[in-house]
Amino acid sequence: MNATSSDAAAQAGPAASGRIVLLTTSHRVAPGLLSWPAWQALRGADQVLCADGAHPQLPYLREAGIAVDETSPGAQELVDACAGGRTVVVVATGEGEPRLTDGLARLAGSGRVHMPELELLPASYDLPGARLLDLVQVMDRIRVECPWSSRQTHEGLAKYGIEEAYELVEAIEEGDRDELREELGDVLLQVVFHSRIAEEGRPQDGAEPFSIDDVAAGIVTKLIHRHPHVFGDETATTPEEVKEHWLRTKAEEKRRTSVTEGIPLGQPGLALAAKLASRARTAGLEVELPRGEGVGYELLAVAARAEAEGVDPEAALRAAARAYRDAIRAREGSPALDG
């Protein structure tokens, strides 16, 4: 080959080397719901390849008239398939085709191959909250296959819900962001676990099954109804007005005969006392605190006073208890203890 023909080949090589499009999709998005650029690439391709014959996208691509070859070419084979300016679309499997992309990277790094144009094209994107779908799927499998999880009941898990809630509060009060993220996940697990159990129902008890979707739908409906200043025609410019809307709509929903209804009596004593005082104060009820002998009545008065001053008595006592813990540890390490 003379110099002139060599120069011409060098100029024609890149233009004639074609294009490889690696098409990625999210399993968290319904198959067939692809972006417009993805459909354009698929329809304009000279060849569409997929290594996974069971890929969830394939039936939808074929229904759209796109021929898909179920094959897994090596890097050099794929480069050769692009010769003459052809475009090849590779529908990536869930792993993202690491063997193929590594092989293409080695070829490109060798400097001995006219590489096609390489493009990574996301065909579908995860929406916010999409990873919650993964959690539901993982919980489904654990419930079926795990010897321990498959035997759990609402009653058996109840204690873990309490423990996880306390650990979450501790992470918040300690200001540990990493711990906070982990504890939020543990609390979320309790919600998903109980919802998964509820899907099975209890025919012997006449209980109707419900799912995590029912749980989410319920709280969405509640939030929208209790925020008419956001989703309706009401207006609220202060936290006090928001609370007023919340309490009014809650009262309409519950139609309770007493402000004490719905207060769980099993919660810690200080929190219980403060909640009762809050309900009475919010309702405008002037109720004198009961008097009696013993520390219980003294704690009741302290909790009511804290609530009136906008202080959470449980949080305040925990903060004081942590200071007491630190003092104990400091005393344990004091040289005065020796001998």
C-alpha positions in Angstrom: 0.0 0.0 0.0 1.5 3.4 -1.0 1.5 6.5 1.2 -1.5 7.9 -0.6 -3.7 4.8 -0.2 -2.5 4.4 3.5 -3.6 8.0 4.3 -6.9 7.4 2.6 -7.5 4.2 4.7 -6.6 6.0 7.9 -9.1 8.7 7.1 -11.8 6.2 6.1 -11.1 3.8 9.0 -12.8 5.7 11.8 -15.7 6.8 9.6 -16.3 3.2 8.5 -15.7 1.7 12.0 -19.4 2.1 13.0 -21.0 2.5 16.4 -21.7 0.4 19.4 -24.6 1.4 21.7 -24.8 -0.3 25.1 -28.4 0.0 26.1 -29.0 -0.2 29.9 -32.4 -0.5 31.6 -33.7 -0.5 35.1 -35.5 -3.6 36.5 -37.4 -1.2 38.7 -39.2 0.3 35.7 -41.8 -1.7 33.9 -40.3 -3.4 30.8 -41.2 -1.6 27.5 -41.2 1.8 29.1 -38.0 3.1 27.3 -36.8 6.6 26.6 -37.4 8.1 23.1 -33.6 8.1 22.4 -33.5 4.4 23.2 -36.3 3.6 20.8 -34.6 5.7 18.1 -31.3 3.8 18.6 -33.1 0.5 18.5 -35.1 1.3 15.3 -32.0 2.8 13.6 -29.7 -0.1 14.5 -28.3 -2.5 11.9 -28.3 -5.2 14.5 -29.6 -5.6 18.1 -28.0 -8.1 20.4 -28.8 -9.5 23.8 -27.0 -12.2 25.7 -30.0 -13.0 28.0 -32.8 -14.8 26.2 -35.0 -14.2 29.2 -34.4 -10.5 29.4 -37.7 -8.8 30.3 -37.4 -6.2 27.6 -37.2 -8.7 24.7 -40.9 -9.5 24.3 -41.7 -5.8 24.1 -38.9 -5.1 21.6 -40.1 -7.9 19.3 -43.7 -6.7 19.7 -42.5 -3.3 18.4 -41.0 -5.1 15.4 -37.4 -5.0 16.4 -35.4 -8.2 15.7 -33.1 -9.2 18.5 -30.3 -11.8 18.2 -29.8 -13.8 21.3 -26.0 -13.9 21.3 -23.0 -12.9 23.4 -20.2 -11.8 21.1 -16.7 -11.0 22.3 -15.2 -7.6 22.0 -13.4 -8.2 18.7 -16.5 -9.9 17.2 -18.6 -6.9 18.1 -16.1 -4.5 16.6 -16.0 -6.6 13.4 -19.8 -6.5 13.3 -19.6 -2.7 13.1 -17.4 -2.7 10.0 -18.6 -0.6 7.2 -20.2 2.0 9.4 -22.9 -0.3 10.9 -24.6 0.4 14.2 -25.0 -2.4 16.7 -27.1 -2.0 19.9 -26.3 -4.3 22.8 -29.2 -4.7 25.3 -27.3 -5.0 28.5 -28.1 -7.7 31.0 -28.6 -6.9 34.7 -24.9 -7.1 35.3 -24.2 -4.5 32.8 -21.9 -6.6 30.4 -18.6 -6.1 32.3 -16.8 -8.8 30.3 -17.7 -7.1 27.0 -16.9 -3.6 28.2 -13.6 -4.7 29.7 -12.7 -6.4 26.4 -13.6 -3.2 24.4 -11.4 -1.2 26.8 -8.5 -3.5 26.2 -8.9 -3.2 22.4 -9.1 0.6 22.5 -6.0 0.7 24.7 -4.0 -1.4 22.4 -4.0 1.3 19.7 -4.0 -1.4 17.0 -7.8 -1.4 16.3 -10.0 1.2 14.6 -12.6 1.4 17.4 -16.3 2.1 16.7 -17.9 5.0 18.4 -18.9 3.8 21.8 -22.1 5.1 23.5 -23.7 4.2 26.9 -27.4 4.9 26.6 -29.6 4.6 29.7 -33.0 3.5 28.3 -34.9 3.9 31.6 -34.1 5.6 34.8 -35.0 4.9 38.5 -37.4 7.3 40.0 -36.9 8.5 43.6 -37.9 5.7 45.9 -37.2 3.0 43.3 -34.9 1.1 45.7 -38.0 0.4 47.9 -39.0 -2.0 45.2 -35.8 -3.9 45.8 -36.6 -4.1 49.5 -40.1 -5.5 48.8 -38.6 -8.1 46.5 -36.0 -9.1 49.0 -38.6 -9.3 51.8 -40.8 -11.5 49.6 -37.9 -14.0 49.0 -36.8 -14.0 52.7 -40.4 -14.6 53.8 -40.6 -17.7 51.6 -37.1 -19.2 51.9 -35.7 -18.2 55.3 -36.6 -20.8 58.1 -36.7 -18.0 60.8 -38.5 -15.2 58.8 -41.1 -17.6 57.3 -42.4 -18.4 60.8 -42.6 -14.9 62.2 -45.9 -13.3 63.2 -47.0 -9.7 64.0 -47.0 -10.6 67.7 -43.5 -12.1 67.6 -42.0 -9.1 65.9 -43.7 -6.5 68.1 -40.8 -6.2 70.5 -38.4 -5.6 67.6 -40.5 -2.6 66.5 -40.1 -1.1 69.9 -36.4 -1.8 70.1 -35.7 -0.3 66.6 -37.7 2.8 67.4 -35.6 3.4 70.5 -32.4 2.8 68.6 -33.5 5.4 66.0 -34.2 7.9 68.7 -30.8 7.3 70.2 -29.1 7.8 66.8 -30.9 11.1 66.4 -30.0 12.3 69.9 -26.4 11.2 69.4 -26.2 13.1 66.1 -24.6 10.1 64.3 -25.6 10.4 60.7 -24.3 7.0 59.6 -26.1 5.4 62.5 -29.3 7.4 61.7 -29.3 6.0 58.1 -28.9 2.5 59.4 -31.6 2.7 62.0 -34.0 4.3 59.6 -33.5 1.2 57.5 -34.2 -1.1 60.4 -37.4 0.8 61.2 -38.4 0.6 57.5 -37.7 -3.2 57.6 -40.3 -3.5 60.4 -42.9 -1.9 58.2 -42.1 -4.0 55.2 -41.9 -7.2 57.2 -45.3 -6.7 58.9 -46.9 -5.8 55.6 -45.5 -8.9 54.0 -47.0 -11.0 56.8 -50.3 -9.2 56.5 -50.5 -10.2 52.8 -51.1 -13.8 53.9 -54.0 -12.9 56.1 -55.5 -15.0 58.8 -58.5 -16.9 57.5 -59.1 -18.4 61.0 -59.4 -15.0 62.5 -61.4 -13.5 59.6 -58.6 -11.0 58.9 -58.5 -9.5 55.4 -55.0 -9.5 53.9 -53.3 -6.3 52.9 -50.0 -5.4 51.3 -47.3 -2.7 51.5 -49.1 -0.9 48.7 -52.2 -0.7 50.9 -50.1 0.6 53.7 -48.5 3.3 51.5 -51.9 4.2 49.9 -53.4 4.7 53.4 -50.7 7.1 54.6 -50.7 9.0 51.2 -54.5 9.5 51.6 -54.1 10.6 55.2 -51.3 13.0 54.4 -53.2 14.6 51.6 -56.4 14.9 53.6 -54.6 16.4 56.6 -52.7 19.0 54.5 -55.5 21.0 52.9 -53.1 24.0 52.8 -50.9 22.0 50.4 -53.3 19.9 48.4 -56.5 21.9 48.8 -57.9 25.4 49.1 -57.0 26.1 52.7 -54.1 28.4 53.7 -51.6 28.1 56.5 -48.6 30.3 57.0 -47.4 29.3 60.5 -46.8 25.9 62.2 -49.6 26.7 64.5 -52.1 27.0 61.6 -50.8 23.7 60.2 -51.3 22.0 63.5 -54.8 23.4 63.7 -55.6 21.9 60.2 -54.1 18.6 61.3 -56.1 18.3 64.5 -59.4 19.4 62.9 -59.2 16.9 60.1 -58.0 14.2 62.5 -61.0 14.8 64.7 -63.3 14.6 61.7 -61.7 11.2 60.7 -61.7 9.6 64.1 -64.9 11.0 65.6 -63.6 10.3 69.0 -65.7 10.8 72.2 -62.6 11.7 74.3 -59.4 13.5 73.7 -57.6 10.6 75.4 -58.7 8.1 72.8 -55.8 6.8 70.6 -53.1 7.5 73.2 -51.2 4.2 73.7 -51.0 3.5 77.4 -48.1 1.2 76.9 -45.6 3.9 76.1 -43.1 5.2 78.6 -44.6 6.9 81.6 -43.2 10.4 81.1 -44.2 10.4 77.4 -47.7 9.1 78.4 -48.2 11.9 81.0 -46.9 14.6 78.6 -49.2 13.3 75.8 -52.3 13.4 78.1 -51.4 16.9 79.2 -50.9 18.0 75.6 -54.3 16.6 74.5 -56.0 18.3 77.4 -54.3 21.7 76.8 -55.0 21.6 73.0 -58.7 20.9 73.7 -58.8 23.8 76.1 -59.7 21.6 79.1 -58.7 22.9 82.5 -58.0 19.7 84.4 -56.3 19.8 87.8 -53.6 17.3 88.2 -54.6 14.5 90.6 -52.8 14.6 93.9 -51.4 11.7 95.8 -48.5 10.3 97.7 -45.4 8.9 96.0 -43.0 9.7 93.2 -45.5 8.8 90.5 -47.6 11.9 91.2 -44.4 14.0 91.4 -43.3 12.7 88.0 -46.8 13.4 86.6 -46.5 17.0 87.7 -43.0 17.3 86.2 -44.1 15.8 82.9 -47.1 18.2 82.7 -45.0 21.2 83.4 -42.4 20.2 80.8 -45.1 19.7 78.2 -46.5 23.2 79.0 -43.0 24.7 78.5 -42.6 22.9 75.2 -40.0 20.4 76.5 -40.1 16.7 75.8 -39.7 15.1 79.2 -38.5 11.8 77.9 -35.8 13.5 75.8 -34.8 15.7 78.7 -34.5 12.8 81.0 -32.5 10.8 78.5 -30.1 13.7 78.1 -29.7 13.9 81.9 -29.2 10.2 82.1 -26.5 10.3 79.5 -24.7 13.0 81.5 -25.1 10.7 84.6 -23.7 7.8 82.6 -20.6 9.9 81.6 -20.1 10.8 85.2 -20.2 7.2 86.3 -17.7 6.3 83.6 -15.5 9.2 84.6 -15.7 8.0 88.3 -14.8 4.4 87.3 -11.6 5.7 85.7 -10.7 7.9 88.6 -7.4 7.1 90.4 -9.3 7.6 93.7 -10.9 4.2 93.1 -7.5 2.5 93.3 -7.0 0.6 96.7 
